[in-house]
Amino acid sequence: MNIASTKTAPSGPTGAKTADITVVGGAGHVGIPLVLAFAEAGLTVNINDLSETALATLRAGQLPFIEHGAAPLLARALARNKLLFTSSPASIGRTGPVVVTIGTPVDEFLNPVQKEVQHCIDSLLPHIADDQLLILRSTVYPGTTDWLHDYLRRLGRRNSVAFCPERVVQGYGIKELREMPQIVSATSVAAEKEASEIFRRIAPELVVVKPIEAEFAKLFNNAYRYIEFAASNQFYMIAKSAGADYQAIMRATKQNYPRARSFPGPGFSAGPCLFKDTMQLAAYASNQFGLGHAAMQVNEGLVLQLVDDLRRGYDISNRTVGLLGMAFKAEVDDIRASLSYKLKHALEICAHKVLTTDPFVTADPNILPLDHVVANSDILILCTPHSVYAEADLKGKPVVDIWGFLKNANVVY
Ligand SMILES: NC(=O)c1ccc[n+]([C@@H]2O[C@H](COP(=O)([O-])OP(=O)(O)OC[C@H]3O[C@@H](n4cnc5c(N)ncnc54)[C@H](O)[C@@H]3O)[C@@H](O)[C@H]2O)c1
């Protein structure tokens, strides 16, 4: 089933509008920007998602989470009748490619749970036609695309398989999908051509490689980023143990020095992707991924080191610690795998009390207003550098700012 020449959405046998393309998990973080990009390109998109709540939110013209720049596109797609909403595999329809955003989590042994993708595909197969292309969109364990191709053949199915990974930064998918090259790979020449035609509609540039190359490229992108953050975090800890000003060192390192241009600042390296994908790669490498494990040790250890430092400087057993920012990164509301919570849990063992605030997070009932947290805390820690904190009045309270982000605050380190 090819959409390359689709101009208007066709109608099904019942007269109901049918989709040009389906996005499974279409109401999630990976799904929504992609759905809106396709709709903006003129396609009718079936948002297939198990979450009725997220579908209802979208249908009402709202976004279930912060996605910068998405609101006007959603309004336009709804006004143009470009979106279909389905919550079960049975209602996907037998037309158009099917993009699967369902991920591969890691389990308690830090091994990838490949079955998640298989279960999702198994649930789709009875309801899709043999000529519908299956496109894997989320990060997968190396070899998954070729495995899926063989698996389908063993089941007597002829569906083609492509792997076209998501690489945008969370919260800014709308902008980055328009600007960044799209990696395209597939298990046959015809599938590669079909996937290329689809993504050419929304991406400025395609990079076409084999599935195993695309799978590694995606994992290497994320693991490299995680290692970069770890390098800066480790340097920060070394500089701090020497009593040196890391921000001054960063200035000296980077100022007009082209080879250090991409060197990141220190901070919490968290979220649902970087750690997981680094561990996925480590599992693939039979745990012989020393750099990846070292990065995990540093990035996760930074948080616990911060607690140790605080305990050395203050008797926190009788003090209240206020945490500024609980989302895993700035300007988003997503708390998945946020290191702010690792810090919170560690402090809850040794501090008198821990208060938390965040201007965006709605999923945590313990979040308090900033003013309340500032007024009732003895010490503050900047966990997430949301822009509202840059100039906030922190009432002269001692504040830990490893990011080097705050202006006019009583930063103790
Ligand atoms: N968030 C990112 O920026 C990003 C970037 C690249 C890759 N990834 C990877 O993509 C995967 C998905 O991440 P996400 O952030 O979009 O997660 P998410 O939780 O925001 O979205 C997943 C969506 O899929 C739905 N869903 C789950 N199982 C389903 C099924 N069987 N059928 C239909 N819908 C189903 C859920 O209801 C949810 O809305 C993860 O593996 C993640 O690591 C995420």
The ligand as a MOL file (V3000), in Angstrom:
LIG
                    3D

  0  0  0     0  0            999 V3000
M  V30 BEGIN CTAB
M  V30 COUNTS 44 48 0 0 0
M  V30 BEGIN ATOM
M  V30 1 N 10.1960 10.9070 23.8770 0
M  V30 2 C 11.2090 11.0000 23.0070 0
M  V30 3 O 11.7080 12.0910 22.7650 0
M  V30 4 C 11.7340 9.7680 22.2780 0
M  V30 5 C 12.6230 9.9330 21.2170 0
M  V30 6 C 13.0600 8.8190 20.5230 0
M  V30 7 C 12.6460 7.5510 20.9060 0
M  V30 8 N 11.8110 7.3960 21.9630 0 CHG=1
M  V30 9 C 11.3650 6.0570 22.2980 0
M  V30 10 O 10.0810 5.8580 21.7540 0
M  V30 11 C 9.2990 5.0250 22.5860 0
M  V30 12 C 8.0100 5.7130 22.9290 0
M  V30 13 O 8.3280 6.8530 23.6960 0
M  V30 14 P 7.3060 8.0030 24.0140 0
M  V30 15 O 8.1150 9.0540 24.7080 0
M  V30 16 O 6.5330 8.3810 22.8170 0 CHG=-1
M  V30 17 O 6.3530 7.2530 25.0560 0
M  V30 18 P 4.8910 7.7360 25.4920 0
M  V30 19 O 4.5670 6.9550 26.7030 0
M  V30 20 O 4.8070 9.2130 25.5340 0
M  V30 21 O 3.9640 7.2560 24.2720 0
M  V30 22 C 3.6520 5.9500 24.0040 0
M  V30 23 C 2.1670 5.9420 23.6070 0
M  V30 24 O 1.8670 4.6450 23.0950 0
M  V30 25 C 0.6130 4.2410 23.6320 0
M  V30 26 N 0.6360 2.7710 23.5560 0
M  V30 27 C 1.3560 1.9050 24.2970 0
M  V30 28 N 1.1870 0.6430 23.8530 0
M  V30 29 C 0.3280 0.7210 22.7980 0
M  V30 30 C -0.2180 -0.2190 21.9070 0
M  V30 31 N 0.0620 -1.5220 22.0090 0
M  V30 32 N -1.0760 0.2150 20.9380 0
M  V30 33 C -1.3700 1.5310 20.8170 0
M  V30 34 N -0.8650 2.4680 21.6390 0
M  V30 35 C -0.0210 2.0810 22.6020 0
M  V30 36 C 0.5370 4.8350 25.0010 0
M  V30 37 O -0.7810 4.9850 25.4310 0
M  V30 38 C 1.2310 6.2000 24.7810 0
M  V30 39 O 0.3050 7.2050 24.4300 0
M  V30 40 C 10.1860 4.7270 23.7980 0
M  V30 41 O 10.8620 3.5200 23.5780 0
M  V30 42 C 11.1770 5.8540 23.7830 0
M  V30 43 O 12.3920 5.5090 24.4030 0
M  V30 44 C 11.3240 8.5010 22.6470 0
M  V30 END ATOM
M  V30 BEGIN BOND
M  V30 1 1 1 2
M  V30 2 2 2 3
M  V30 3 1 2 4
M  V30 4 1 4 5
M  V30 5 2 4 44
M  V30 6 2 5 6
M  V30 7 1 6 7
M  V30 8 2 7 8
M  V30 9 1 8 9
M  V30 10 1 8 44
M  V30 11 1 9 10
M  V30 12 1 9 42
M  V30 13 1 10 11
M  V30 14 1 11 12
M  V30 15 1 11 40
M  V30 16 1 12 13
M  V30 17 1 13 14
M  V30 18 2 14 15
M  V30 19 1 14 16
M  V30 20 1 14 17
M  V30 21 1 17 18
M  V30 22 2 18 19
M  V30 23 1 18 20
M  V30 24 1 18 21
M  V30 25 1 21 22
M  V30 26 1 22 23
M  V30 27 1 23 24
M  V30 28 1 23 38
M  V30 29 1 24 25
M  V30 30 1 25 26
M  V30 31 1 25 36
M  V30 32 1 26 27
M  V30 33 1 26 35
M  V30 34 2 27 28
M  V30 35 1 28 29
M  V30 36 1 29 30
M  V30 37 2 29 35
M  V30 38 1 30 31
M  V30 39 2 30 32
M  V30 40 1 32 33
M  V30 41 2 33 34
M  V30 42 1 34 35
M  V30 43 1 36 37
M  V30 44 1 36 38
M  V30 45 1 38 39
M  V30 46 1 40 41
M  V30 47 1 40 42
M  V30 48 1 42 43
M  V30 END BOND
M  V30 END CTAB
M  END
